[in-house]
Amino acid sequence: MIIKDNKILVGLYVVFILHQFFERILDVSLGLLDSFLDPLLCFPVLLPILEYEWKRYYPERGRLALPELTTLTLIFIALFEFGFPRINSRFVFDWYDFPFYLLGFLFYVFFLRNQFLYSIYSDSKK
């Protein structure tokens, strides 16, 4: 299984799901974590799914190039911070989210991406 091979990625998914459970279901407030954990984990959680689906639907194209991944990340940030708050009042624009999005993106690109891409592309050759 692709995800379970990367223990850091599994840990990030677990932290993300637990935070959502505590925040949404149990209505437990965790202070600053509630404000900044979601933007921090957003891209390490979202981008592997996006890259897996890209490989699944466009295997002949190979992996997403870094400029493509960066552009998609910027589009998602614009959607999350500018689009969603216009559609639903539960979403709030916050400039402080931007550095956390950036940190999450950089963490994915520099620490998770190569191992994840290796696992999905070497898995298809088995």
SULVEN-V447955 format. One record per backbone hydrogen bond with DSSP energy under -1.0 kcal/mol. CO is the residue of the C=O (numbers start at 1). NH is the residue of the N-H. If there is no record, write none. Layout:
# SULVEN-V447955
co->{CO:CO}
nh->{NH:NH}
This chain:
# SULVEN-V447955
co->{3:6:7:8:9:10:11:12:13:14:15:16:17:18:19:20:21:21:22:30:32:33:36:37:38:41:42:43:46:47:48:49:50:51:52:53:54:58:65:66:67:68:69:70:71:72:73:74:75:76:77:78:78:79:83:84:88:94:95:97:98:99:100:101:102:103:104:105:106:107:108:108:112:113:114:115:116:117:118:119}
nh->{6:10:11:12:13:14:15:16:17:18:19:20:21:22:23:24:25:26:28:33:36:37:40:41:42:45:46:47:50:51:52:53:54:55:56:57:58:61:69:70:71:72:73:74:75:76:77:78:79:80:81:82:83:84:87:88:91:97:98:101:102:103:104:105:106:107:108:109:110:111:112:113:116:117:118:119:120:121:122:123}
